[in-house]
Amino acid sequence: MLNDVNVLVTGGTGSFGKRFTQIVLERYRPKRLIIFSRDELKQWEMRQAFPENKYDCLRFFIGDVRDRERLYRAMDGVDIVVHAAALKQVPTAEYNPLEAVKTNVLGAANLIDAAIDRNVQKVIALSTDKAAGPINLYGATKLCSDKLFTAASSYSGQHKTRFAVVRYGNVVGSRGSVIPLFIKMRHTGVLPITDPRMTRFWITLDQGVDFVLTSLERMAGGEIFVPKIPSMNMLDLAKAIGPDCRIEVVGIRPGEKLHEVMVPSGDGRNTIEFPDRYVIQHAFHDWGAPDEKSLRGGVRCADDFVYSSDTNTNWLTAAQLLDMVDLGAGATV
């Protein structure tokens, strides 16, 4: 799928972008793999990990998704875009709301226009469970972004650019995840949790990259792809990482949910279930008939269907969680 094509990754120096780059270079031979991000230090560090004399298809573009002109330049000749750039820290978004809107919403709009005008074939954007029934600004900006991307196929017109979204839960190895925090703190003998009832969806970086790649292959345009992934109670997670630690309940934080949702109430009627994922179809699909091939083998969900971390039928055990993470000395996951 990615052989001999030009691929651009926004936010390419982040946790997902680096692992995506590694996996793509191992499995495919793209003509160009363009890392688009705004941090020159992170790009320099990534160049050391992927030296040019070994990976001559790699290109590095300094730029910000807020800058339309730079996106137009970066997408010249690009076939596929994976959009991973975002401001994603919940407290940061609350204290700097307009900055989050500029990157997550207006940046998405800029990327959509550039992709259409540059005749990009496919764009797939990364979302979050916080976009489903959002209660904080970060989730609200990502919901707005999701709406922009899933509707974008309707006005690409003769350019035929298609857009889709991938939505999944907490990533085990991402920066800012609670798991690295617990690993760092377990030597203190105390681990803080917000609420012993709290549950979350969990996915590894490799699983996230694989899901993006398979969704990219099967997308027809306008879908939100949601993986079937396990949940875990946060109290059980803390006990698994620090079995000898005392658990301190600190209370739920502002903008935080007790349980996360990936298919919210109201979207069930538009959701198709497959063995490994749910596909939320666009409710106002008006750019041609849905791709029947992409829907083959699926079963339509009930109108009242909700995919929530507390009612999930798939749960992580402590042993399965420990298989996902490195708990050695100095581990950072």
C-alpha positions in Angstrom: 0.0 0.0 0.0 2.8 2.5 0.8 5.4 1.2 -1.6 6.5 3.8 -4.2 4.2 6.5 -2.8 4.8 9.8 -1.1 3.6 9.9 2.5 3.5 12.9 4.9 3.1 12.6 8.7 2.1 15.8 10.6 3.4 15.8 14.2 5.9 13.3 12.9 8.3 13.7 15.8 5.8 12.7 18.4 5.4 9.3 20.0 3.0 8.0 17.3 5.0 9.6 14.4 8.3 8.1 15.4 6.8 4.6 15.8 4.8 5.0 12.6 8.1 5.9 10.8 9.9 2.9 12.2 7.2 0.5 11.2 6.7 1.9 7.7 10.4 1.8 7.0 10.5 -1.8 8.1 7.5 -3.0 6.1 7.4 -0.7 3.0 9.5 1.2 0.6 7.8 4.6 0.2 9.2 7.0 -2.4 9.2 9.8 0.2 8.3 9.7 3.9 8.0 13.4 5.0 8.2 14.2 8.7 6.3 17.5 9.2 6.6 19.1 12.7 7.5 22.4 14.3 10.3 21.4 16.7 13.8 21.5 15.1 15.4 19.7 18.1 13.1 16.8 17.9 13.7 16.6 14.1 17.5 16.6 14.7 17.1 13.8 17.3 15.0 11.8 14.9 17.6 12.2 12.1 20.1 10.6 14.5 17.8 7.6 14.9 17.0 7.4 11.2 20.3 8.4 9.4 20.0 9.7 5.8 22.6 7.3 4.5 20.4 4.4 5.6 16.9 5.9 5.0 17.2 8.1 1.9 13.4 8.4 1.5 13.1 10.4 4.6 12.5 14.1 4.4 12.1 16.6 7.3 9.9 19.7 7.0 9.8 22.3 9.7 6.3 23.7 9.8 3.1 24.2 11.7 -0.4 23.1 10.7 -1.5 26.6 11.5 0.5 27.8 8.5 -1.5 27.2 5.3 1.2 28.2 2.9 3.8 25.8 4.5 1.3 22.9 4.3 0.7 23.6 0.6 4.5 23.5 0.0 5.0 20.4 2.1 2.1 18.5 0.3 3.5 19.0 -3.2 3.3 15.6 -4.8 2.1 13.9 -1.7 -0.2 10.9 -2.0 -1.1 10.0 1.6 -1.3 12.2 4.7 -1.4 10.9 8.3 -2.4 13.7 10.6 -1.1 13.3 14.1 -0.3 16.9 15.0 -2.3 18.2 18.0 -2.2 20.1 21.3 -3.4 17.3 23.5 -2.7 18.1 27.2 -6.1 18.7 28.8 -5.0 21.4 31.4 -2.9 23.2 28.7 -5.9 23.4 26.5 -8.1 24.8 29.3 -5.6 27.5 30.2 -4.8 28.3 26.5 -8.1 27.6 24.8 -7.5 29.7 21.6 -4.2 28.0 21.1 -5.8 24.6 21.1 -8.5 25.8 18.7 -5.8 27.3 16.3 -3.9 24.0 16.2 -6.6 21.3 16.5 -9.4 23.0 14.6 -8.0 25.7 12.3 -5.0 23.5 11.7 -7.3 20.7 10.6 -9.1 23.1 8.2 -5.8 24.2 6.7 -4.7 20.6 6.2 -8.0 19.7 4.5 -7.8 22.6 2.0 -4.1 21.9 1.2 -4.8 18.2 0.7 -7.7 18.8 -1.7 -5.8 21.5 -3.7 -2.7 19.3 -3.9 -4.7 16.3 -5.1 -3.7 14.1 -2.1 -5.4 10.7 -2.4 -6.1 9.8 1.2 -5.9 11.6 4.5 -6.4 9.8 7.8 -6.5 11.8 11.1 -5.8 10.6 14.6 -8.5 11.4 17.1 -9.2 10.5 20.8 -11.8 8.9 23.0 -12.1 12.4 24.6 -13.8 13.6 21.4 -16.8 11.4 22.1 -19.2 13.4 24.3 -16.5 15.9 25.3 -16.4 17.6 28.7 -13.1 19.4 28.2 -11.8 21.8 25.6 -9.3 19.4 24.2 -12.0 16.8 23.5 -14.3 19.6 22.0 -11.6 20.7 19.6 -10.9 17.1 18.5 -14.7 16.5 18.0 -14.8 19.6 15.8 -11.7 18.3 14.0 -13.4 14.9 13.5 -16.4 16.6 12.0 -14.2 18.6 9.6 -12.4 15.5 8.4 -15.4 13.2 8.1 -17.3 15.9 6.1 -14.3 17.0 4.0 -14.9 14.3 1.3 -18.2 16.1 0.5 -16.4 19.1 -1.0 -13.3 17.7 -2.4 -15.2 17.5 -5.7 -13.2 16.5 -8.8 -10.1 16.2 -6.8 -11.4 12.9 -5.2 -9.4 13.3 -2.0 -10.9 11.1 0.7 -10.7 11.7 4.4 -11.2 9.4 7.5 -10.6 9.4 11.2 -9.1 6.9 13.6 -10.3 7.1 17.2 -8.7 5.1 20.0 -8.0 5.3 23.8 -5.0 5.7 26.0 -1.7 4.8 24.4 0.6 2.8 26.7 3.8 4.3 25.5 2.8 7.9 24.8 4.3 10.9 26.5 2.1 12.1 29.4 0.6 8.7 29.9 -0.2 7.6 33.5 1.8 4.4 33.1 5.3 6.1 32.8 4.2 8.3 35.8 3.4 5.2 37.9 6.7 3.5 36.9 8.6 6.7 37.9 6.8 7.0 41.2 6.6 3.4 42.4 10.0 3.7 44.2 8.3 6.2 46.6 5.9 3.5 47.8 2.8 5.6 47.0 0.8 5.7 43.8 -2.0 8.3 43.3 -5.2 7.5 41.5 -8.1 9.8 41.0 -11.0 7.4 41.6 -11.0 3.6 42.3 -14.0 3.2 39.9 -12.3 4.8 37.0 -11.8 2.8 33.8 -9.9 3.5 30.6 -9.3 1.9 27.1 -5.7 0.9 26.5 -3.7 0.3 23.3 0.0 0.0 22.5 1.8 2.2 20.1 2.4 -0.7 17.7 -1.3 -1.6 17.8 -2.2 2.0 17.1 0.1 2.2 14.1 -1.2 -1.1 12.8 -4.8 0.1 13.2 -4.0 3.3 11.3 -2.5 1.3 8.4 -5.4 -1.1 8.1 -7.9 1.7 8.3 -6.0 3.6 5.7 -6.2 0.6 3.4 -10.0 0.1 3.8 -11.3 3.7 4.1 -13.8 4.9 1.6 -14.2 8.4 3.0 -16.1 9.9 5.9 -15.6 7.1 8.4 -14.5 7.1 12.0 -12.6 3.8 12.7 -12.7 2.6 16.3 -10.6 -0.5 17.4 -11.9 -3.1 19.7 -9.4 -2.8 22.6 -9.4 -3.8 26.2 -10.4 -1.7 29.2 -8.7 -1.7 32.6 -9.7 -0.3 36.0 -7.2 2.3 37.1 -7.0 0.8 40.6 -6.1 -2.6 39.1 -3.5 -0.8 36.8 -1.8 0.9 39.8 -1.7 -2.4 41.7 -0.2 -4.2 38.7 2.6 -1.7 38.3 3.3 -1.1 42.0 2.0 -4.2 43.9 3.7 -3.2 47.1 2.7 0.5 46.9 0.1 2.2 49.0 -2.7 3.6 46.8 -3.7 7.2 47.5 -7.0 8.5 46.1 -6.6 12.1 45.2 -10.0 12.8 43.6 -11.1 13.2 40.0 -9.5 16.1 38.2 -11.3 18.9 36.3 -12.2 17.9 32.7 -11.8 14.2 33.5 -14.4 11.5 33.0 -15.0 8.5 35.2 -15.2 6.3 32.1 -14.3 7.0 28.5 -16.5 6.4 25.5 -15.5 5.8 21.9 -18.9 5.3 20.3 -21.2 7.7 22.1 -25.0 7.6 22.5 -26.6 8.7 19.2 -23.9 7.3 17.0 -25.0 3.6 17.4 -27.4 3.8 14.5 -24.6 4.8 12.2 -22.1 2.2 13.5 -21.1 -1.0 11.8 -19.4 -3.7 13.8 -16.6 -5.9 12.5 -14.6 -8.6 14.3 -11.7 -6.2 15.1 -13.4 -2.7 15.0 -16.4 -0.4 14.8 -16.9 1.9 11.9 -19.0 5.0 12.5 -20.4 6.2 9.1 -21.0 9.8 8.4 -24.7 10.6 9.0 -24.8 13.1 6.1 -23.1 11.1 3.5 -23.7 12.9 0.2 -20.6 12.3 -1.9 -21.7 9.0 -3.5 -22.8 5.6 -2.3 -20.7 4.1 0.5 -18.0 1.6 -0.6 -19.8 -1.7 -0.2 -16.5 -3.5 -0.1 -15.4 -1.6 3.0 -18.7 -2.6 4.7 -18.7 -6.3 3.7 -18.8 -8.6 6.7 -20.1 -5.9 9.1 -23.2 -6.0 11.3 -25.1 -2.8 12.0 -25.2 -1.9 15.7 -28.4 -1.2 17.7 -29.7 2.4 17.7 -28.8 2.6 21.5 -25.4 1.1 21.2 -22.6 2.7 23.2 -18.9 1.6 23.4 -17.7 2.6 26.8 -14.7 1.6 28.9 -16.9 0.5 31.8 -19.3 -1.8 29.8 -16.6 -3.2 27.6 -16.5 -7.0 27.3 -12.7 -7.1 26.9 -10.7 -6.5 30.0 -6.9 -6.4 30.6 -5.5 -8.6 33.3 -2.5 -7.5 35.4 -0.3 -10.1 33.5 -1.4 -8.8 30.1 -0.6 -5.2 31.2 2.8 -6.2 32.4 3.5 -7.8 29.0 2.8 -4.4 27.4 5.3 -2.4 29.5 8.9 -2.5 30.6 9.1 -2.3 34.4 12.9 -2.5 34.6 15.1 0.0 36.4 14.8 3.4 34.8 12.1 2.3 32.4 10.2 5.0 30.6 7.9 2.8 28.6 
